[in-house]
């Protein structure tokens, strides 16, 4: 079977059996068409050992050919994401051919699988966080809710999904810690105090028309079945949606930060970064974030150039 014919069969399989979207299938086939064009272009040199040169038969393609194609794509200046997709396309194609008995050996089986580097949210400074917290209108229930959301995400470092899932019952008799159910239904304890606690109680006092300021968790006992954060004043029993929280965070961050990405995870990132920059232990931050692996937490270990300079100045004998 020639390469063009194999690509055609692969396309049918992706659409009919895998049920992938038209755009996804097109991306795979575009990558493979580029692979075929590369082999044809190099037919007179790297493929000259094969009879007739040109595009080789499927069984003649080697790991060297695949690596040559990927090297050429890298030289074109493609992004890391684009390169990873092309590797995925070629691997999936040859895996399909092996599963169908078209070829006996997958030439990509020893192709390295580079891991995509994690892109990090922008680091938001303490002063920016403070400016953002002053923006919500505390004369409105919606403003108190927005401020409670912002303070809670930054003050506890919980994930968006974890916050949205909380009910009022989780706060009654909670004291200064909250039990959070994270990924894989794993529980962890996070501190809950200070401005995050105050903003939350201010919001609940207005939301449930409790008597004046100074409401406590005990005052929330009659409302334990309600979600902790509601969709609105007239929808006290409706849980706020993750997308609504995303819009709230984006709205306020946009007013104080020029960062390209503004999301609830930006506040989680700020929570971790600020703790580490102020001397918190990495393993303690790992526990607070609910990370299973310490290596996951290490992506947050940005230390500002200023802090590094301060450490150097204070500790190096010749500084």
Backbone as CSV, one residue per row, in Angstrom:
resi,resn,N_x,N_y,N_z,CA_x,CA_y,CA_z,C_x,C_y,C_z
1,UNK,0.850,-1.204,0.000,0.000,0.000,0.000,0.883,1.250,0.000
2,UNK,0.501,2.213,-0.843,1.294,3.441,-0.850,0.820,4.374,0.257
3,UNK,1.603,5.431,0.485,1.337,6.325,1.601,0.018,7.066,1.440
4,UNK,-0.273,7.557,0.248,-1.522,8.283,0.030,-2.739,7.406,0.318
5,UNK,-2.661,6.165,-0.123,-3.771,5.250,0.124,-3.961,4.971,1.598
6,UNK,-2.854,4.841,2.325,-2.928,4.587,3.762,-3.516,5.786,4.505
7,UNK,-3.125,6.975,4.080,-3.666,8.181,4.716,-5.166,8.261,4.486
8,UNK,-5.619,7.884,3.292,-7.054,7.882,2.995,-7.818,6.945,3.904
9,UNK,-7.292,5.737,4.140,-7.939,4.778,5.027,-7.957,5.288,6.465
10,UNK,-6.876,5.939,6.851,-6.790,6.499,8.198,-7.842,7.589,8.395
11,UNK,-8.037,8.394,7.380,-9.035,9.469,7.453,-10.433,8.896,7.646
12,UNK,-10.757,7.853,6.896,-12.073,7.208,7.024,-12.240,6.654,8.440
13,UNK,-11.186,6.028,8.956,-11.245,5.452,10.305,-11.464,6.519,11.370
14,UNK,-10.766,7.645,11.239,-10.924,8.727,12.213,-12.354,9.247,12.249
15,UNK,-12.962,9.374,11.075,-14.309,9.932,10.985,-15.375,8.908,11.362
16,UNK,-15.290,7.715,10.751,-16.364,6.733,10.899,-16.288,5.951,12.206
17,UNK,-15.081,5.530,12.601,-14.961,4.682,13.786,-14.606,5.459,15.047
18,UNK,-13.708,6.410,14.930,-13.361,7.225,16.103,-14.385,8.308,16.358
19,UNK,-15.093,8.719,15.312,-16.121,9.751,15.473,-15.568,11.116,15.812
20,UNK,-14.358,11.414,15.351,-13.754,12.711,15.643,-14.412,13.805,14.818
21,UNK,-14.302,15.031,15.286,-14.905,16.155,14.577,-14.198,16.404,13.246
22,UNK,-14.879,17.092,12.375,-14.318,17.391,11.055,-13.022,18.179,11.174
23,UNK,-12.979,19.125,12.111,-11.778,19.950,12.266,-10.600,19.129,12.796
24,UNK,-10.883,18.210,13.719,-9.818,17.371,14.265,-9.252,16.447,13.189
25,UNK,-10.154,15.848,12.417,-9.724,14.968,11.335,-8.880,15.743,10.330
26,UNK,-9.316,16.954,10.018,-8.578,17.783,9.065,-7.170,18.072,9.578
27,UNK,-7.038,18.313,10.891,-5.723,18.595,11.468,-4.799,17.393,11.312
28,UNK,-5.312,16.194,11.606,-4.514,14.973,11.441,-4.056,14.812,9.988
29,UNK,-5.000,14.936,9.072,-4.696,14.685,7.665,-3.757,15.750,7.100
30,UNK,-3.894,16.980,7.549,-2.977,18.038,7.120,-1.551,17.717,7.540
31,UNK,-1.381,17.263,8.777,-0.050,16.887,9.255,0.534,15.752,8.421
32,UNK,-0.287,14.756,8.106,0.203,13.607,7.342,0.475,13.960,5.889
33,UNK,-0.305,14.895,5.338,-0.039,15.362,3.973,1.314,16.070,3.923
34,UNK,1.631,16.817,4.981,2.931,17.474,5.052,4.048,16.435,5.187
35,UNK,3.773,15.384,5.918,4.742,14.297,6.057,5.013,13.651,4.695
36,UNK,3.951,13.385,3.940,4.098,12.780,2.614,4.865,13.712,1.680
37,UNK,4.562,15.011,1.745,5.250,15.987,0.892,6.736,16.039,1.223
38,UNK,7.047,15.939,2.532,8.449,15.941,2.947,9.183,14.730,2.380
39,UNK,8.555,13.556,2.442,9.195,12.347,1.928,9.398,12.425,0.420
40,UNK,8.410,12.985,-0.271,8.523,13.101,-1.724,9.636,14.070,-2.098
41,UNK,9.706,15.184,-1.368,10.714,16.208,-1.652,12.123,15.661,-1.463
42,UNK,12.285,14.769,-0.494,13.609,14.235,-0.198,13.862,12.899,-0.891
43,UNK,12.999,12.547,-1.829,13.089,11.254,-2.494,14.397,11.002,-3.211
44,UNK,14.956,12.034,-3.762,16.179,11.841,-4.547,17.416,11.695,-3.680
45,UNK,17.279,12.019,-2.356,18.449,11.917,-1.493,18.240,10.870,-0.400
46,UNK,17.478,11.243,0.625,17.322,10.318,1.751,16.574,9.066,1.361
47,UNK,15.758,9.143,0.301,14.998,7.962,-0.101,15.563,7.335,-1.357
48,UNK,16.728,7.811,-1.786,17.294,7.316,-3.033,17.646,5.843,-2.985
49,UNK,17.778,5.314,-1.767,18.112,3.909,-1.648,16.945,3.009,-2.065
50,UNK,15.731,3.599,-2.142,14.569,2.811,-2.501,14.364,2.845,-4.014
51,UNK,13.838,1.789,-4.523,13.646,1.728,-5.978,12.747,2.852,-6.444
52,UNK,13.246,3.609,-7.430,12.419,4.656,-8.006,12.398,5.947,-7.233
53,UNK,12.965,5.973,-6.007,12.933,7.188,-5.209,11.500,7.599,-4.908
54,UNK,11.258,8.912,-4.730,9.910,9.407,-4.478,9.371,8.936,-3.143
55,UNK,8.013,8.978,-3.002,7.396,8.555,-1.754,7.557,7.043,-1.594
56,UNK,8.045,6.582,-0.446,8.253,5.149,-0.253,6.941,4.413,0.011
57,UNK,6.981,3.126,-0.114,5.873,2.303,0.316,5.810,2.343,1.842
58,UNK,4.642,2.052,2.389,4.459,2.154,3.826,5.510,1.356,4.601
59,UNK,5.765,0.157,4.168,6.694,-0.692,4.889,8.131,-0.234,4.834
60,UNK,8.451,0.735,3.990,9.821,1.212,3.845,10.149,2.411,4.743
61,UNK,9.117,3.027,5.309,9.341,4.236,6.110,10.014,3.865,7.427
62,UNK,11.025,4.627,7.787,11.811,4.343,8.988,11.704,5.480,10.006
63,UNK,12.225,5.206,11.191,12.271,6.230,12.228,13.108,7.417,11.773
64,UNK,14.140,7.175,11.002,14.980,8.260,10.479,14.154,9.202,9.609
65,UNK,13.252,8.640,8.799,12.387,9.477,7.957,11.474,10.349,8.806
66,UNK,10.918,9.741,9.853,10.000,10.485,10.730,10.749,11.604,11.437
67,UNK,11.921,11.291,11.945,12.703,12.319,12.633,13.127,13.431,11.678
68,UNK,13.428,13.070,10.440,13.780,14.089,9.458,12.631,15.040,9.206
69,UNK,11.431,14.492,9.141,10.244,15.332,8.955,10.064,16.275,10.146
70,UNK,10.168,15.757,11.347,9.973,16.580,12.542,11.064,17.640,12.663
71,UNK,12.276,17.284,12.282,13.376,18.255,12.317,13.106,19.401,11.356
72,UNK,12.583,19.061,10.180,12.269,20.099,9.193,11.164,21.019,9.700
73,UNK,10.186,20.444,10.412,9.107,21.271,10.953,9.615,22.208,12.042
74,UNK,10.536,21.699,12.850,11.120,22.530,13.900,11.869,23.715,13.297
75,UNK,12.579,23.466,12.208,13.335,24.523,11.537,12.431,25.587,10.937
76,UNK,11.188,25.236,10.725,10.217,26.223,10.231,9.777,27.180,11.328
77,UNK,10.156,26.883,12.563,9.804,27.762,13.678,8.432,27.512,14.252
78,UNK,7.928,26.289,14.114,6.603,25.981,14.647,6.607,26.034,16.171
79,UNK,5.446,26.311,16.743,5.327,26.369,18.195,5.405,24.971,18.786
80,UNK,5.642,24.919,20.084,5.719,23.638,20.777,4.409,22.861,20.629
81,UNK,3.290,23.552,20.738,1.988,22.886,20.620,1.815,22.270,19.239
82,UNK,2.228,22.991,18.209,2.104,22.479,16.842,2.994,21.256,16.640
83,UNK,4.187,21.289,17.202,5.090,20.157,17.056,4.554,18.922,17.780
84,UNK,4.003,19.122,18.951,3.440,18.001,19.694,2.262,17.388,18.948
85,UNK,1.481,18.243,18.299,0.352,17.717,17.533,0.834,16.890,16.351
86,UNK,1.884,17.339,15.663,2.403,16.584,14.519,2.967,15.241,14.955
87,UNK,3.655,15.220,16.089,4.136,13.943,16.624,2.965,13.019,16.909
88,UNK,1.919,13.581,17.528,0.732,12.791,17.840,0.079,12.250,16.576
89,UNK,0.024,13.059,15.525,-0.599,12.644,14.272,0.156,11.477,13.647
90,UNK,1.472,11.594,13.587,2.284,10.540,12.968,2.212,9.256,13.783
91,UNK,2.285,9.380,15.088,2.215,8.200,15.946,0.868,7.502,15.795
92,UNK,-0.223,8.292,15.794,-1.556,7.703,15.661,-1.708,6.997,14.320
93,UNK,-1.143,7.579,13.277,-1.238,7.009,11.935,-0.563,5.639,11.875
94,UNK,0.672,5.549,12.361,1.379,4.280,12.288,0.810,3.254,13.272
95,UNK,0.270,3.744,14.392,-0.405,2.829,15.311,-1.624,2.197,14.659
96,UNK,-2.356,3.010,13.893,-3.511,2.504,13.132,-3.074,1.444,12.131
97,UNK,-1.983,1.684,11.415,-1.522,0.740,10.387,-1.097,-0.592,11.004
98,UNK,-0.467,-0.530,12.177,-0.080,-1.764,12.854,-1.325,-2.534,13.291
99,UNK,-2.304,-1.817,13.853,-3.521,-2.484,14.332,-4.309,-3.129,13.201
100,UNK,-4.142,-2.632,11.991,-4.847,-3.184,10.831,-4.000,-4.213,10.080
101,UNK,-2.812,-4.465,10.557,-1.959,-5.444,9.923,-1.329,-4.984,8.629
102,UNK,-1.369,-3.684,8.366,-0.775,-3.149,7.138,0.747,-3.196,7.231
103,UNK,1.284,-2.910,8.411,2.719,-3.010,8.655,2.934,-3.828,9.922
104,UNK,4.074,-4.455,10.011,4.350,-5.296,11.176,5.039,-4.529,12.292
105,UNK,5.829,-3.520,11.921,6.607,-2.767,12.910,6.275,-1.288,12.802
106,UNK,6.011,-0.662,13.935,5.715,0.768,13.987,7.033,1.544,14.023
107,UNK,7.342,2.322,12.978,8.615,3.059,12.969,8.698,4.147,14.028
108,UNK,7.558,4.494,14.648,7.581,5.553,15.664,7.631,4.998,17.083
109,UNK,7.758,3.666,17.229,7.686,3.092,18.574,8.818,3.559,19.475
110,UNK,9.938,3.943,18.902,11.059,4.445,19.703,11.202,5.963,19.589
111,UNK,10.185,6.606,19.055,10.201,8.068,18.967,9.926,8.638,20.355
112,UNK,10.792,9.531,20.799,10.623,10.108,22.131,9.329,10.893,22.205
113,UNK,8.782,10.933,23.380,7.517,11.646,23.597,7.766,12.854,24.499
114,UNK,8.147,13.966,23.940,8.414,15.142,24.783,7.154,15.604,25.498
115,UNK,7.322,15.966,26.740,6.184,16.458,27.513,6.034,17.954,27.310
116,UNK,4.822,18.363,27.123,4.563,19.781,26.924,4.847,20.541,28.211
117,UNK,5.611,21.602,28.090,5.899,22.417,29.263,4.647,23.133,29.715
118,UNK,4.460,23.157,31.006,3.291,23.828,31.548,3.454,25.332,31.435
119,UNK,2.455,25.957,30.849,2.476,27.412,30.818,1.866,27.904,32.116
120,UNK,2.466,28.911,32.679,2.033,29.383,33.985,1.205,30.649,33.882
121,UNK,0.247,30.802,34.780,-0.513,32.051,34.809,0.406,33.203,35.182
122,UNK,0.035,34.412,34.845,0.858,35.551,35.235,0.887,35.687,36.751
123,UNK,2.007,36.180,37.256,2.120,36.407,38.696,1.533,37.776,39.025
124,UNK,0.528,37.782,39.894,-0.134,39.024,40.300,0.465,39.475,41.628
125,UNK,0.906,40.712,41.689,1.534,41.228,42.900,0.550,41.477,44.023
126,UNK,1.090,41.571,45.253,0.252,41.831,46.425,-0.554,43.114,46.274
127,UNK,0.096,44.137,45.719,-0.590,45.430,45.589,-1.753,45.346,44.606
128,UNK,-1.577,44.565,43.551,-2.651,44.391,42.573,-3.829,43.661,43.202
129,UNK,-3.531,42.647,44.013,-4.579,41.911,44.711,-5.371,42.868,45.604
130,UNK,-4.653,43.713,46.341,-5.327,44.667,47.223,-6.221,45.621,46.458
131,UNK,-5.726,46.127,45.329,-6.541,47.035,44.515,-7.793,46.333,43.998
132,UNK,-7.651,45.091,43.606,-8.789,44.346,43.069,-9.870,44.139,44.128
133,UNK,-9.457,43.835,45.349,-10.427,43.567,46.408,-11.255,44.796,46.764
134,UNK,-10.761,45.981,46.460,-11.498,47.207,46.766,-12.535,47.567,45.699
135,UNK,-12.540,46.860,44.582,-13.403,47.234,43.465,-14.889,46.886,43.632
136,UNK,-15.262,45.717,44.132,-16.689,45.383,44.219,-17.467,46.373,45.079
137,UNK,-18.678,46.694,44.664,-19.548,47.636,45.375,-20.184,46.933,46.570
138,UNK,-19.762,47.299,47.761,-20.250,46.610,48.955,-21.648,47.056,49.366
139,UNK,-22.204,48.005,48.665,-23.578,48.424,48.935,-24.586,47.504,48.253
140,UNK,-24.090,46.632,47.391,-24.966,45.704,46.673,-24.646,44.271,47.088
141,UNK,-25.689,43.449,47.092,-25.485,42.038,47.418,-24.533,41.390,46.415
142,UNK,-24.692,41.749,45.143,-23.820,41.178,44.115,-22.373,41.586,44.336
143,UNK,-22.171,42.823,44.796,-20.813,43.280,45.064,-20.186,42.537,46.237
144,UNK,-20.988,42.312,47.285,-20.491,41.553,48.426,-20.169,40.114,48.020
145,UNK,-21.019,39.553,47.160,-20.752,38.194,46.679,-19.460,38.153,45.870
146,UNK,-19.294,39.121,44.968,-18.093,39.149,44.135,-16.841,39.265,44.993
147,UNK,-16.889,40.140,45.987,-15.725,40.309,46.850,-15.464,39.038,47.645
148,UNK,-16.526,38.372,48.110,-16.352,37.124,48.853,-15.707,36.056,47.980
149,UNK,-16.089,36.012,46.722,-15.509,35.039,45.784,-14.025,35.322,45.575
150,UNK,-13.697,36.590,45.339,-12.300,36.967,45.104,-11.436,36.663,46.329
151,UNK,-11.932,37.062,47.506,-11.175,36.838,48.736,-11.051,35.344,49.026
152,UNK,-12.098,34.593,48.733,-12.069,33.162,49.030,-11.075,32.430,48.139
153,UNK,-11.109,32.723,46.845,-10.184,32.057,45.925,-8.733,32.381,46.264
154,UNK,-8.471,33.650,46.566,-7.098,34.045,46.884,-6.704,33.628,48.295
155,UNK,-7.653,33.680,49.225,-7.342,33.394,50.620,-7.176,31.927,50.942
156,UNK,-7.766,31.045,50.136,-7.690,29.602,50.413,-6.903,28.837,49.350
157,UNK,-6.792,29.396,48.144,-6.084,28.706,47.069,-6.828,27.524,46.493
158,UNK,-8.132,27.406,46.765,-8.883,26.255,46.261,-9.130,26.391,44.764
159,UNK,-9.420,25.264,44.136,-9.773,25.260,42.721,-11.178,25.811,42.545
160,UNK,-11.451,26.305,41.340,-12.782,26.831,41.033,-13.851,25.779,41.310
161,UNK,-13.657,24.576,40.817,-14.653,23.516,40.987,-14.888,23.198,42.457
162,UNK,-13.828,23.291,43.279,-13.952,23.009,44.703,-14.769,24.080,45.405
163,UNK,-14.581,25.326,45.028,-15.333,26.402,45.652,-16.805,26.345,45.285
164,UNK,-17.084,26.140,44.010,-18.468,26.115,43.540,-19.259,24.985,44.205
165,UNK,-18.597,23.891,44.538,-19.286,22.730,45.110,-19.628,22.896,46.593
166,UNK,-19.094,23.912,47.246,-19.323,24.085,48.674,-20.757,24.505,48.984
167,UNK,-21.263,24.012,50.124,-22.572,24.412,50.634,-22.388,25.201,51.924
168,UNK,-23.435,25.889,52.338,-23.376,26.636,53.588,-23.029,25.699,54.745
169,UNK,-23.516,24.447,54.707,-23.254,23.495,55.793,-21.756,23.286,56.026
170,UNK,-20.945,23.490,54.972,-19.506,23.282,55.106,-18.843,24.347,55.969
171,UNK,-19.565,25.454,56.211,-18.989,26.571,56.967,-19.489,26.632,58.402
172,UNK,-20.634,26.032,58.655,-21.177,26.042,60.007,-20.288,25.170,60.905
173,UNK,-19.867,25.711,62.022,-18.963,25.020,62.961,-17.610,24.681,62.330
174,UNK,-17.224,25.409,61.284,-15.957,25.111,60.600,-14.754,25.622,61.374
175,UNK,-14.959,26.650,62.205,-13.825,27.228,62.909,-12.912,27.946,61.932
176,UNK,-11.616,27.738,62.066,-10.653,28.425,61.200,-10.109,27.531,60.101
177,UNK,-10.733,26.396,59.884,-10.328,25.515,58.792,-11.565,24.999,58.056
178,UNK,-11.368,24.675,56.786,-12.440,24.107,55.970,-11.991,22.763,55.422
179,UNK,-12.938,21.858,55.304,-12.665,20.565,54.682,-13.044,20.664,53.207
180,UNK,-12.062,20.493,52.352,-12.263,20.615,50.913,-12.166,19.238,50.264
181,UNK,-13.116,18.937,49.398,-13.070,17.691,48.640,-12.523,18.012,47.255
182,UNK,-11.354,17.473,46.954,-10.677,17.802,45.703,-10.757,16.697,44.679
183,UNK,-9.765,16.650,43.806,-9.738,15.667,42.729,-9.664,14.250,43.311
184,UNK,-10.402,13.343,42.656,-10.419,11.967,43.132,-11.092,11.808,44.483
185,UNK,-11.962,12.782,44.843,-12.671,12.764,46.125,-11.731,12.747,47.325
186,UNK,-10.531,13.267,47.137,-9.589,13.330,48.241,-9.848,14.593,49.061
187,UNK,-9.864,14.414,50.371,-10.146,15.531,51.260,-8.848,16.151,51.779
188,UNK,-8.915,17.455,52.014,-7.788,18.141,52.639,-8.349,19.284,53.478
189,UNK,-7.556,19.763,54.375,-7.955,20.865,55.248,-7.213,22.124,54.823
190,UNK,-7.953,23.223,54.675,-7.321,24.501,54.339,-7.713,25.540,55.388
191,UNK,-6.791,26.411,55.752,-7.114,27.484,56.696,-8.159,28.429,56.101
192,UNK,-9.023,28.910,56.959,-10.072,29.843,56.507,-10.259,30.887,57.601
193,UNK,-9.674,32.027,57.343,-9.702,33.066,58.367,-9.440,34.413,57.709
194,UNK,-9.284,35.428,58.521,-8.913,36.748,58.011,-9.936,37.358,57.077
195,UNK,-9.447,38.017,56.051,-10.315,38.777,55.149,-11.230,37.879,54.325
196,UNK,-10.787,36.674,54.028,-11.647,35.754,53.287,-12.876,35.392,54.116
197,UNK,-12.672,35.112,55.391,-13.788,34.768,56.281,-14.719,35.960,56.471
198,UNK,-14.134,37.135,56.701,-14.952,38.339,56.908,-15.809,38.646,55.688
199,UNK,-15.212,38.587,54.500,-15.953,38.880,53.269,-17.064,37.862,53.044
200,UNK,-16.816,36.612,53.362,-17.824,35.569,53.188,-19.019,35.815,54.108
201,UNK,-18.738,36.112,55.374,-19.821,36.330,56.325,-20.596,37.611,56.023
202,UNK,-19.914,38.645,55.554,-20.610,39.867,55.145,-21.598,39.579,54.013
203,UNK,-21.158,38.758,53.074,-22.021,38.383,51.948,-23.222,37.577,52.426
204,UNK,-22.998,36.614,53.307,-24.107,35.785,53.773,-25.094,36.588,54.616
205,UNK,-24.581,37.544,55.399,-25.457,38.386,56.213,-26.423,39.177,55.327
206,UNK,-25.926,39.729,54.238,-26.788,40.469,53.310,-27.701,39.510,52.534
207,UNK,-27.139,38.408,52.111,-27.891,37.435,51.300,-29.101,36.887,52.047
208,UNK,-28.939,36.587,53.348,-30.021,35.988,54.118,-30.676,36.971,55.084
209,UNK,-30.383,38.268,54.903,-30.985,39.320,55.741,-30.779,39.048,57.228
210,UNK,-29.544,38.693,57.585,-29.221,38.488,58.984,-29.082,39.838,59.676
211,UNK,-29.145,39.849,60.980,-29.203,41.110,61.718,-27.859,41.819,61.736
212,UNK,-27.742,42.810,60.884,-26.595,43.698,60.894,-25.268,43.023,60.647
213,UNK,-24.201,43.764,60.959,-22.854,43.246,60.751,-22.499,42.306,61.896
214,UNK,-21.404,41.620,61.723,-20.935,40.746,62.776,-21.570,39.377,62.790
215,UNK,-22.141,38.960,61.657,-22.735,37.637,61.572,-21.655,36.572,61.749
216,UNK,-22.051,35.447,62.342,-21.112,34.348,62.557,-21.572,33.115,61.797
217,UNK,-20.707,32.114,61.792,-21.081,30.868,61.116,-22.320,30.249,61.744
218,UNK,-22.450,30.408,63.055,-23.612,29.848,63.731,-24.925,30.423,63.232
219,UNK,-24.906,31.684,62.798,-26.122,32.321,62.287,-26.583,31.693,60.976
220,UNK,-25.713,30.920,60.343,-26.044,30.330,59.047,-26.708,28.961,59.178
221,UNK,-26.865,28.480,60.410,-27.413,27.139,60.631,-28.741,26.881,59.913
222,UNK,-29.674,27.844,59.851,-30.941,27.564,59.163,-30.791,27.405,57.648
223,UNK,-29.636,27.724,57.120,-29.478,27.759,55.656,-28.466,26.715,55.150
224,UNK,-28.284,25.654,55.914,-27.236,24.687,55.586,-27.449,23.996,54.237
225,UNK,-28.670,23.968,53.753,-28.918,23.273,52.487,-28.658,24.152,51.265
226,UNK,-28.362,25.411,51.503,-28.110,26.320,50.392,-26.665,26.182,49.911
227,UNK,-26.437,26.481,48.631,-25.038,26.527,48.157,-24.320,27.700,48.805
228,UNK,-23.028,27.585,48.980,-22.272,28.650,49.641,-22.301,29.939,48.834
229,UNK,-22.245,29.820,47.510,-22.282,30.993,46.637,-23.433,30.809,45.652
230,UNK,-24.356,31.756,45.643,-25.561,31.594,44.826,-25.465,32.351,43.510
231,UNK,-26.398,32.030,42.625,-26.423,32.662,41.305,-26.870,34.113,41.372
232,UNK,-27.584,34.510,42.429,-28.031,35.895,42.535,-28.935,36.089,43.732
233,UNK,-29.287,37.347,44.015,-30.090,37.670,45.186,-31.439,36.978,45.159
234,UNK,-32.046,36.897,43.981,-33.357,36.260,43.855,-33.249,34.768,43.582
235,UNK,-32.033,34.268,43.580,-31.817,32.841,43.316,-30.906,32.273,44.405
236,UNK,-31.340,32.481,45.661,-30.509,32.090,46.793,-30.216,30.593,46.818
237,UNK,-31.140,29.804,46.259,-30.977,28.357,46.331,-30.301,27.777,45.090
238,UNK,-29.938,28.633,44.160,-29.290,28.149,42.939,-27.784,28.354,43.016
239,UNK,-27.053,27.303,42.781,-25.595,27.334,42.860,-25.016,28.174,41.728
240,UNK,-24.038,28.989,42.042,-23.387,29.796,41.011,-22.635,28.872,40.053
241,UNK,-22.618,29.207,38.790,-21.959,28.358,37.802,-20.471,28.704,37.716
242,UNK,-19.648,27.740,37.346,-18.221,28.026,37.166,-17.979,29.155,36.167
243,UNK,-18.781,29.182,35.095,-18.575,30.223,34.084,-18.870,31.611,34.654
244,UNK,-19.861,31.718,35.533,-20.161,33.006,36.157,-18.996,33.457,37.031
245,UNK,-18.410,32.525,37.768,-17.242,32.866,38.599,-16.087,33.315,37.714
246,UNK,-15.882,32.644,36.611,-14.812,33.044,35.682,-15.027,34.473,35.202
247,UNK,-16.273,34.797,34.862,-16.555,36.161,34.384,-16.324,37.193,35.482
248,UNK,-16.680,36.843,36.707,-16.480,37.769,37.830,-14.995,38.054,38.025
249,UNK,-14.198,36.999,38.054,-12.748,37.174,38.257,-12.144,37.968,37.105
250,UNK,-12.506,37.631,35.889,-11.979,38.343,34.712,-12.351,39.823,34.766
251,UNK,-13.576,40.105,35.176,-14.060,41.494,35.239,-13.173,42.363,36.128
252,UNK,-12.839,41.853,37.312,-12.072,42.663,38.251,-10.569,42.637,37.966
253,UNK,-10.064,41.491,37.559,-8.638,41.443,37.234,-8.307,42.350,36.054
254,UNK,-9.228,42.423,35.106,-8.998,43.253,33.915,-8.822,44.723,34.296
255,UNK,-9.427,45.129,35.394,-9.352,46.534,35.806,-8.047,46.883,36.517
256,UNK,-7.328,45.865,36.981,-6.107,46.155,37.743,-4.854,45.539,37.147
257,UNK,-5.021,44.664,36.157,-3.864,43.957,35.618,-3.927,43.915,34.096
258,UNK,-2.753,44.003,33.470,-2.652,43.916,32.013,-2.287,42.501,31.567
259,UNK,-2.297,41.563,32.499,-1.934,40.188,32.167,-2.847,39.644,31.077
260,UNK,-2.271,38.835,30.187,-3.040,38.313,29.060,-4.081,37.296,29.494
261,UNK,-3.780,36.574,30.578,-4.727,35.578,31.068,-5.232,35.973,32.443
262,UNK,-6.552,35.986,32.589,-7.155,36.399,33.845,-8.265,35.409,34.184
263,UNK,-8.017,34.582,35.175,-8.960,33.523,35.489,-8.872,33.186,36.970
264,UNK,-9.815,32.380,37.484,-9.723,31.957,38.882,-8.395,31.287,39.205
265,UNK,-7.818,30.578,38.238,-6.542,29.911,38.500,-5.426,30.933,38.708
266,UNK,-5.587,32.130,38.169,-4.607,33.189,38.401,-4.528,33.506,39.892
267,UNK,-5.683,33.484,40.576,-5.700,33.754,42.012,-5.121,32.575,42.799
268,UNK,-5.370,31.369,42.344,-4.756,30.193,42.976,-3.234,30.239,42.833
269,UNK,-2.799,30.662,41.665,-1.368,30.802,41.415,-0.772,31.888,42.310
270,UNK,-1.495,32.993,42.459,-1.016,34.072,43.319,-0.938,33.606,44.771
271,UNK,-1.935,32.856,45.214,-1.957,32.293,46.566,-0.673,31.508,46.838
272,UNK,-0.342,30.595,45.928,0.838,29.750,46.113,2.128,30.549,46.011
273,UNK,2.199,31.418,45.004,3.423,32.190,44.786,3.712,33.123,45.952
274,UNK,2.683,33.787,46.462,2.891,34.727,47.557,3.297,33.996,48.842
275,UNK,2.724,32.812,49.083,3.126,32.036,50.250,4.601,31.647,50.156
276,UNK,5.005,31.144,48.989,6.392,30.714,48.812,7.361,31.887,48.870
277,UNK,6.969,32.998,48.279,7.842,34.178,48.292,8.019,34.751,49.693
278,UNK,7.083,34.412,50.577,7.184,34.911,51.944,7.688,33.846,52.907
279,UNK,8.286,32.793,52.339,8.977,31.818,53.173,8.227,30.559,53.518
280,UNK,7.048,30.326,52.945,6.302,29.106,53.259,7.045,27.878,52.748
281,UNK,6.880,26.776,53.448,7.509,25.516,53.060,6.800,24.943,51.843
282,UNK,7.584,24.423,50.904,7.017,23.913,49.659,6.029,22.775,49.909
283,UNK,6.360,21.889,50.843,5.457,20.768,51.111,4.157,21.225,51.776
284,UNK,4.229,22.268,52.553,3.022,22.813,53.160,2.103,23.384,52.074
285,UNK,2.699,24.082,51.120,1.922,24.630,50.010,1.335,23.493,49.169
286,UNK,2.086,22.424,49.011,1.584,21.253,48.299,0.306,20.736,48.959
287,UNK,0.309,20.649,50.290,-0.869,20.177,51.023,-2.035,21.134,50.855
288,UNK,-1.761,22.414,50.929,-2.827,23.413,50.808,-3.469,23.378,49.426
289,UNK,-2.664,23.151,48.402,-3.179,23.127,47.034,-3.843,21.798,46.674
290,UNK,-3.548,20.761,47.446,-4.118,19.460,47.136,-3.417,18.744,46.012
291,UNK,-2.116,19.039,45.832,-1.346,18.371,44.789,-0.871,17.009,45.276
292,UNK,-1.019,16.007,44.430,-0.567,14.666,44.791,0.952,14.573,44.715
293,UNK,1.534,15.287,43.762,2.982,15.224,43.559,3.622,16.566,43.860
294,UNK,4.772,16.515,44.515,5.490,17.747,44.821,5.957,18.438,43.547
295,UNK,6.234,17.665,42.498,6.698,18.248,41.242,5.645,19.178,40.646
296,UNK,4.382,18.885,40.903,3.311,19.760,40.410,3.368,21.108,41.116
297,UNK,3.633,21.077,42.413,3.705,22.322,43.189,4.904,23.163,42.785
298,UNK,5.961,22.510,42.315,7.199,23.231,42.015,7.045,24.221,40.868
299,UNK,5.987,24.087,40.062,5.789,25.067,38.996,5.455,26.438,39.568
300,UNK,5.068,26.485,40.851,4.721,27.759,41.473,5.905,28.434,42.150
301,UNK,7.069,27.814,42.060,8.199,28.358,42.817,8.909,29.474,42.075
302,UNK,8.144,30.446,41.615,8.747,31.658,41.071,9.183,32.526,42.241
303,UNK,10.403,32.900,42.257,10.870,33.845,43.261,11.270,35.107,42.520
304,UNK,10.731,36.190,42.932,10.988,37.440,42.219,12.466,37.770,42.226
305,UNK,12.879,38.455,41.195,14.284,38.855,41.094,14.681,39.734,42.286
306,UNK,13.745,40.523,42.740,14.037,41.396,43.878,14.296,40.565,45.133
307,UNK,13.491,39.538,45.358,13.682,38.722,46.546,14.997,37.959,46.468
308,UNK,15.322,37.465,45.286,16.603,36.786,45.123,17.767,37.727,45.440
309,UNK,17.639,38.949,44.949,18.693,39.931,45.217,18.793,40.233,46.705
310,UNK,17.638,40.316,47.376,17.632,40.581,48.817,18.297,39.436,49.578
311,UNK,17.951,38.198,49.180,18.534,37.034,49.842,20.049,37.027,49.661
312,UNK,20.478,37.295,48.423,21.916,37.325,48.136,22.619,38.386,48.971
313,UNK,22.020,39.559,49.031,22.634,40.674,49.759,22.743,40.384,51.256
314,UNK,21.750,39.697,51.797,21.731,39.438,53.230,22.568,38.228,53.647
315,UNK,22.794,37.306,52.721,23.427,36.049,53.117,24.829,35.822,52.538
316,UNK,25.161,36.450,51.415,26.468,36.180,50.836,27.524,37.070,51.508
317,UNK,28.637,36.476,51.967,29.639,37.247,52.716,30.328,38.336,51.891
318,UNK,30.307,38.244,50.577,30.988,39.227,49.748,30.019,40.091,48.945
319,UNK,28.793,40.114,49.389,27.820,40.906,48.648,27.897,42.380,49.019
